[in-house]
């Protein structure tokens, strides 16, 4: 369980042995602190009446904001119920539990016609450029042989559904795809549905993400959940944005130690104290895995406690965790098919191209220059020459090791 306000503030270390005038500065600040009562006593009666009138207007404003939030939360609950009906239909289609309707296909076709704008090339060169794939755009589709055969078999079956729907959608989301390791994919193929709810049916309290899995060889849980609790008291009454209070994950019941995707098992030979015989000792090491998402960041009890170099600092891990939760709640859950089809990635790439202008041509030129410099470096003599040393990786910035059993 994580506790603390979000966004987290920076923690500065204070040396107790260092001399500082901070105590004197604090005393000066306290002496100079504004005294409202004393100031109002110096006002005329007319000025006091005006100040009280402004305070009355503020009270009315706060009441209006309270009413606005109450109506907004009621609307959120109303439309979440509508969304959940659509998500249930999506779940049934993905799992092959029901057939699609003509109305659903017609609605998708109409939207596609309205949103499609055909570009007419002005020359043969532009036609050739249009055929070339855009650089920097990576759309994940089920292309390996196993996935192809699964999709083909599903298409030939009346109740085939859409294999690897959520895995493909998640790998096309710019926030979530970096969380997924190669070993995770086998388990995420069993993911059937992702849902979101408000905690205690109250939008002010926060939201829950629930991941529904089919029976699999990795863990016995049928659902895995993550909860994000928001502060809901007088201190946040005037805030337009919600403030994160705490995060709760869940326990994963792994079927066997070797199926635990969040660790790698290393074996080490250890000689007996008597000098006779050797035994094999196994130990677990944390590694990158999507399933680490279900363990909430934990704030160190001691601020001076040394952090694991392979782990992100607490505040950074907290921010990334919340960002991943919002990626599911605001993007993947409501627009999963948008990510499955790669449409979301295409839209992001199109926006980047518009902002960058001729970024593709510039990228090609930069790549050519890099290739030329690499060729020159390979011809250079060995030793501490140009390009021989690389700057050290930023602490906590690199990926954790991929999970490969030793």
C-alpha positions as CSV (number, residue, x, y, z in Angstrom):
1,X,0.0,0.0,0.0
2,X,1.3,3.4,-0.9
3,X,0.3,6.6,0.9
4,X,1.0,10.2,0.2
5,X,-0.2,13.1,-1.8
6,X,0.3,13.2,-5.6
7,X,2.1,14.7,-7.3
8,X,4.9,13.8,-4.9
9,X,7.2,16.6,-3.8
10,X,11.0,16.5,-3.8
11,X,12.7,15.5,-0.6
12,X,15.7,17.5,0.3
13,X,18.4,16.2,2.7
14,X,19.4,18.5,5.5
15,X,22.8,18.1,7.1
16,X,22.2,18.4,10.9
17,X,25.9,19.4,11.4
18,X,25.8,22.2,8.9
19,X,25.4,25.7,10.3
20,X,22.2,27.5,9.1
21,X,20.3,30.6,9.9
22,X,17.0,28.9,9.1
23,X,15.7,29.1,12.7
24,X,16.3,32.9,12.7
25,X,14.7,33.2,9.3
26,X,11.6,31.3,10.5
27,X,11.3,33.6,13.5
28,X,11.5,36.7,11.3
29,X,8.9,35.2,9.0
30,X,6.6,34.6,11.9
31,X,7.0,38.1,13.1
32,X,6.2,39.5,9.7
33,X,3.2,37.2,9.2
34,X,0.1,39.1,8.1
35,X,-2.5,39.6,10.8
36,X,-5.9,39.9,9.2
37,X,-7.8,40.9,12.4
38,X,-5.4,43.6,13.2
39,X,-5.5,44.9,9.6
40,X,-9.3,44.9,9.6
41,X,-9.3,46.8,12.9
42,X,-7.4,49.6,11.1
43,X,-10.1,49.7,8.3
44,X,-13.0,52.0,8.2
45,X,-16.5,50.6,8.7
46,X,-17.2,50.9,4.9
47,X,-14.0,49.1,4.0
48,X,-14.9,46.2,6.4
49,X,-18.3,45.9,4.9
50,X,-16.8,45.5,1.5
51,X,-14.3,42.9,2.6
52,X,-17.1,40.9,4.3
53,X,-19.1,41.2,1.1
54,X,-16.3,39.8,-1.0
55,X,-16.0,36.9,1.5
56,X,-19.7,36.3,1.0
57,X,-19.2,36.1,-2.7
58,X,-16.5,33.5,-2.2
59,X,-18.9,31.4,-0.1
60,X,-21.4,31.5,-2.9
61,X,-18.7,30.6,-5.4
62,X,-17.7,27.6,-3.3
63,X,-21.3,26.5,-3.1
64,X,-21.7,26.7,-6.8
65,X,-18.5,24.7,-7.3
66,X,-19.8,22.1,-4.9
67,X,-23.1,21.8,-6.8
68,X,-21.1,21.6,-10.1
69,X,-19.0,18.8,-8.8
70,X,-22.0,16.9,-7.4
71,X,-23.7,17.1,-10.8
72,X,-20.5,16.2,-12.6
73,X,-20.0,13.1,-10.4
74,X,-23.7,12.1,-11.1
75,X,-23.1,12.4,-14.8
76,X,-19.9,10.3,-14.6
77,X,-21.8,7.6,-12.8
78,X,-24.6,7.7,-15.4
79,X,-22.3,7.4,-18.4
80,X,-20.0,4.9,-16.8
81,X,-23.1,2.6,-16.5
82,X,-23.7,3.2,-20.3
83,X,-20.0,2.5,-21.1
84,X,-20.0,-0.7,-19.1
85,X,-22.8,-2.1,-21.2
86,X,-20.8,-1.4,-24.4
87,X,-17.7,-2.9,-22.8
88,X,-19.6,-6.0,-21.9
89,X,-20.6,-6.3,-25.6
90,X,-17.0,-5.9,-26.5
91,X,-16.0,-8.6,-24.1
92,X,-18.5,-11.0,-25.6
93,X,-17.3,-10.3,-29.2
94,X,-13.6,-10.6,-28.2
95,X,-14.3,-14.0,-26.6
96,X,-16.6,-15.1,-29.4
97,X,-19.6,-15.4,-27.1
98,X,-21.9,-13.5,-29.5
99,X,-22.0,-12.5,-33.2
100,X,-21.7,-8.9,-34.4
101,X,-24.7,-7.1,-35.6
102,X,-25.3,-5.3,-38.9
103,X,-25.9,-2.1,-37.0
104,X,-22.5,-2.2,-35.4
105,X,-20.7,-2.8,-38.7
106,X,-22.7,0.0,-40.3
107,X,-21.8,2.5,-37.6
108,X,-18.1,1.7,-37.9
109,X,-18.3,2.0,-41.7
110,X,-20.0,5.3,-41.5
111,X,-17.4,6.7,-39.1
112,X,-14.6,5.5,-41.3
113,X,-16.1,7.3,-44.3
114,X,-16.5,10.5,-42.4
115,X,-13.0,10.5,-40.9
116,X,-11.0,9.4,-44.0
117,X,-9.4,12.1,-46.1
118,X,-7.8,11.0,-49.4
119,X,-4.6,12.8,-50.2
120,X,-4.0,13.3,-54.0
121,X,-0.2,13.2,-54.8
122,X,1.0,16.0,-57.0
123,X,3.7,14.0,-58.6
124,X,5.0,10.5,-59.2
125,X,7.7,11.1,-56.5
126,X,5.0,11.8,-53.9
127,X,3.3,8.5,-54.9
128,X,6.5,6.6,-54.3
129,X,6.9,8.4,-50.9
130,X,3.4,7.4,-49.9
131,X,4.2,3.8,-50.4
132,X,7.2,3.9,-48.1
133,X,6.6,3.1,-44.5
134,X,6.8,6.0,-42.0
135,X,9.8,5.9,-39.7
136,X,9.2,6.0,-36.0
137,X,5.8,4.4,-36.3
138,X,5.6,0.9,-34.9
139,X,2.3,-0.8,-35.0
140,X,2.2,-4.2,-33.2
141,X,0.1,-6.8,-35.0
142,X,-0.2,-10.6,-34.5
143,X,2.5,-11.5,-37.0
144,X,4.3,-14.6,-35.6
145,X,3.2,-18.0,-36.9
146,X,1.4,-19.0,-33.7
147,X,-0.6,-15.8,-33.6
148,X,-1.4,-16.0,-37.3
149,X,-2.7,-19.5,-37.0
150,X,-4.8,-18.5,-33.9
151,X,-6.3,-15.5,-35.8
152,X,-7.0,-17.7,-38.9
153,X,-8.6,-20.4,-36.7
154,X,-10.8,-17.8,-35.0
155,X,-11.9,-16.4,-38.3
156,X,-12.9,-19.8,-39.6
157,X,-14.8,-20.6,-36.4
158,X,-18.3,-19.2,-35.7
159,X,-17.3,-18.5,-32.1
160,X,-13.7,-17.8,-32.6
161,X,-13.5,-14.3,-31.1
162,X,-10.3,-12.2,-31.4
163,X,-7.2,-13.9,-30.1
164,X,-4.6,-11.7,-28.2
165,X,-6.9,-8.7,-28.4
166,X,-5.7,-7.1,-25.1
167,X,-2.1,-8.1,-25.5
168,X,-2.0,-6.4,-28.9
169,X,-3.8,-3.3,-27.7
170,X,-1.5,-2.9,-24.7
171,X,1.6,-3.3,-26.9
172,X,0.3,-0.4,-29.0
173,X,-0.1,2.0,-26.1
174,X,2.9,4.2,-25.6
175,X,2.8,4.0,-21.8
176,X,2.1,0.3,-21.2
177,X,4.1,-1.3,-24.0
178,X,7.4,-0.5,-22.2
179,X,6.2,-2.4,-19.1
180,X,5.7,-5.7,-21.0
181,X,8.6,-8.2,-21.2
182,X,8.9,-11.1,-23.6
183,X,8.0,-13.6,-21.0
184,X,4.9,-11.6,-20.0
185,X,3.3,-12.1,-23.4
186,X,2.5,-15.8,-22.8
187,X,0.5,-14.9,-19.7
188,X,-1.1,-11.8,-21.2
189,X,-2.6,-14.0,-24.0
190,X,-5.0,-15.2,-21.3
191,X,-6.2,-11.7,-20.6
192,X,-9.9,-11.6,-21.5
193,X,-11.2,-8.3,-20.3
194,X,-10.2,-5.1,-18.5
195,X,-12.7,-3.1,-16.6
196,X,-12.8,0.0,-14.4
197,X,-15.1,1.2,-11.6
198,X,-15.3,3.9,-9.1
199,X,-14.4,3.0,-5.5
200,X,-17.6,2.5,-3.5
201,X,-19.5,3.8,-6.6
202,X,-18.2,7.3,-5.7
203,X,-16.0,9.2,-8.3
204,X,-14.6,11.3,-5.4
205,X,-13.0,8.3,-3.8
206,X,-10.9,7.0,-6.7
207,X,-11.1,4.2,-9.2
208,X,-10.3,0.5,-9.6
209,X,-8.9,-1.4,-12.5
210,X,-9.8,-5.1,-12.8
211,X,-8.0,-7.5,-15.2
212,X,-10.0,-10.7,-16.0
213,X,-7.9,-13.8,-16.9
214,X,-8.8,-17.2,-18.3
215,X,-7.5,-20.3,-16.6
216,X,-3.7,-20.4,-17.2
217,X,-0.5,-22.1,-16.2
218,X,1.0,-19.1,-14.5
219,X,-1.3,-18.1,-11.6
220,X,-4.6,-19.2,-10.1
221,X,-6.2,-15.8,-9.8
222,X,-9.2,-15.2,-12.2
223,X,-8.9,-11.4,-11.6
224,X,-6.1,-9.1,-10.7
225,X,-6.9,-5.6,-9.5
226,X,-5.3,-2.2,-8.8
227,X,-6.9,0.6,-6.7
228,X,-6.2,4.3,-6.8
229,X,-7.6,6.2,-3.8
230,X,-8.1,10.0,-4.0
231,X,-8.1,12.5,-1.1
232,X,-11.7,13.5,-0.4
233,X,-11.8,16.0,2.5
234,X,-12.0,19.7,3.2
235,X,-8.4,20.3,2.1
236,X,-9.3,19.4,-1.5
237,X,-12.8,21.0,-1.6
238,X,-11.5,23.9,-3.8
239,X,-9.3,21.8,-6.0
240,X,-10.3,21.2,-9.6
241,X,-8.0,18.2,-9.9
242,X,-8.1,15.2,-7.7
243,X,-5.2,14.4,-5.4
244,X,-3.9,10.8,-5.1
245,X,-3.9,9.5,-1.5
246,X,-2.8,5.9,-1.8
247,X,-2.5,2.9,-4.1
248,X,-3.4,-0.7,-3.4
249,X,-2.2,-3.6,-5.5
250,X,-3.0,-7.3,-5.0
251,X,-1.3,-10.6,-4.4
252,X,-0.6,-12.9,-7.3
253,X,-0.9,-16.6,-6.5
254,X,1.7,-18.1,-8.8
255,X,1.3,-21.8,-9.6
256,X,5.1,-22.5,-9.2
257,X,8.3,-20.6,-8.4
258,X,9.5,-21.0,-12.1
259,X,6.2,-19.5,-13.3
260,X,6.7,-16.3,-11.3
261,X,7.2,-13.7,-14.0
262,X,8.4,-10.9,-11.7
263,X,11.6,-12.6,-10.8
264,X,14.4,-14.7,-12.3
265,X,15.7,-17.7,-10.5
266,X,19.5,-18.0,-10.3
267,X,21.3,-21.1,-9.2
268,X,24.6,-21.0,-7.3
269,X,26.9,-23.8,-6.3
270,X,27.8,-23.8,-2.6
271,X,30.4,-26.0,-0.9
272,X,29.6,-27.6,2.4
273,X,31.4,-26.1,5.5
274,X,33.1,-29.5,6.1
275,X,34.5,-29.3,2.6
276,X,32.7,-32.4,1.5
277,X,30.0,-32.2,-1.2
278,X,28.4,-29.3,-3.1
279,X,24.8,-28.2,-3.0
280,X,22.8,-26.0,-5.4
281,X,21.3,-22.9,-3.8
282,X,18.5,-21.0,-5.6
283,X,17.7,-17.3,-5.1
284,X,15.2,-14.9,-6.7
285,X,16.1,-11.6,-8.3
286,X,13.5,-9.0,-9.4
287,X,13.2,-8.3,-13.1
288,X,11.1,-6.2,-15.5
289,X,7.6,-7.5,-15.9
290,X,4.1,-6.1,-16.5
291,X,2.9,-8.0,-13.4
292,X,5.0,-5.7,-11.2
293,X,2.2,-3.3,-11.8
294,X,0.1,-5.1,-9.3
295,X,2.6,-4.3,-6.5
296,X,2.2,-0.7,-5.4
297,X,5.3,1.4,-4.8
298,X,6.4,1.4,-1.2
299,X,7.9,4.5,0.4
300,X,11.1,3.8,2.3
301,X,10.6,4.0,6.1
302,X,14.0,5.6,6.5
303,X,14.8,8.6,4.2
304,X,18.5,7.8,4.4
305,X,17.9,4.2,3.5
306,X,20.0,3.2,0.5
307,X,17.9,2.5,-2.6
308,X,18.5,-0.5,-4.9
309,X,20.4,0.8,-7.9
310,X,18.2,-1.3,-10.2
311,X,15.0,0.2,-8.8
312,X,13.5,3.6,-9.6
313,X,13.4,6.2,-6.9
314,X,10.1,6.1,-4.9
315,X,8.7,9.4,-6.3
316,X,9.5,8.5,-9.9
317,X,8.1,5.0,-9.4
318,X,4.9,6.5,-7.9
319,X,4.5,8.9,-10.8
320,X,5.0,6.1,-13.4
321,X,2.5,3.9,-11.6
322,X,-0.2,6.5,-11.6
323,X,0.5,7.3,-15.3
324,X,0.1,3.6,-16.2
325,X,-3.2,3.5,-14.2
326,X,-4.5,6.5,-16.1
327,X,-3.4,5.0,-19.4
328,X,-5.7,2.1,-18.7
329,X,-8.6,4.1,-17.3
330,X,-8.6,7.0,-19.8
331,X,-7.3,5.3,-23.0
332,X,-7.1,1.5,-23.2
333,X,-10.3,0.6,-21.4
334,X,-12.6,3.0,-23.3
335,X,-10.8,2.8,-26.7
336,X,-9.2,-0.7,-26.7
337,X,-10.1,-1.4,-30.4
338,X,-8.4,1.9,-31.4
339,X,-5.1,0.5,-30.0
340,X,-5.7,-3.0,-31.2
341,X,-6.0,-1.8,-34.8
342,X,-3.0,0.5,-34.4
343,X,-5.1,3.6,-35.2
344,X,-4.0,5.4,-32.0
345,X,-0.4,5.0,-32.9
346,X,-1.0,6.3,-36.5
347,X,-2.8,9.4,-35.1
348,X,0.1,10.1,-32.7
349,X,2.6,9.7,-35.6
350,X,0.6,12.0,-37.8
351,X,0.6,14.6,-35.1
352,X,4.4,14.3,-34.7
353,X,4.8,14.6,-38.5
354,X,2.7,17.8,-38.6
355,X,4.7,19.3,-35.8
356,X,8.1,18.2,-37.2
357,X,7.5,19.1,-40.8
358,X,10.0,17.1,-43.0
359,X,11.1,15.0,-40.0
360,X,11.3,11.8,-42.1
361,X,13.8,13.3,-44.5
362,X,15.8,14.8,-41.7
363,X,15.7,11.4,-39.9
364,X,17.1,9.7,-43.0
365,X,19.9,12.2,-43.3
366,X,20.8,11.8,-39.6
367,X,20.8,8.0,-40.0
368,X,23.1,8.2,-43.0
369,X,25.5,10.4,-41.1
370,X,25.4,8.0,-38.1
371,X,26.2,5.1,-40.4
372,X,29.1,6.9,-41.9
373,X,30.5,7.9,-38.5
374,X,30.2,4.2,-37.3
375,X,32.1,3.0,-40.3
376,X,34.9,5.6,-39.6
377,X,35.0,4.5,-35.9
378,X,35.3,0.8,-36.8
379,X,38.3,1.6,-39.0
380,X,40.0,3.5,-36.1
381,X,42.6,1.7,-34.0
382,X,41.5,0.0,-30.8
383,X,42.0,1.8,-27.5
384,X,40.6,5.0,-25.9
385,X,40.0,6.8,-29.1
386,X,37.0,8.7,-30.4
387,X,33.7,7.2,-29.3
388,X,35.4,4.5,-27.2
389,X,33.8,5.4,-23.9
390,X,30.1,5.8,-23.3
391,X,28.7,8.0,-20.5
392,X,27.4,5.9,-17.5
393,X,23.6,5.1,-17.4
394,X,21.5,7.4,-15.3
395,X,20.7,5.9,-12.0
396,X,17.4,4.1,-12.1
397,X,16.8,5.1,-15.7
398,X,17.6,1.8,-17.4
399,X,15.4,-1.2,-17.8
400,X,15.6,-4.0,-15.3
401,X,17.0,-7.2,-16.7
402,X,14.8,-9.3,-18.9
403,X,13.5,-12.4,-17.1
404,X,15.4,-15.4,-18.3
405,X,15.8,-18.4,-16.1
406,X,19.3,-19.3,-15.3
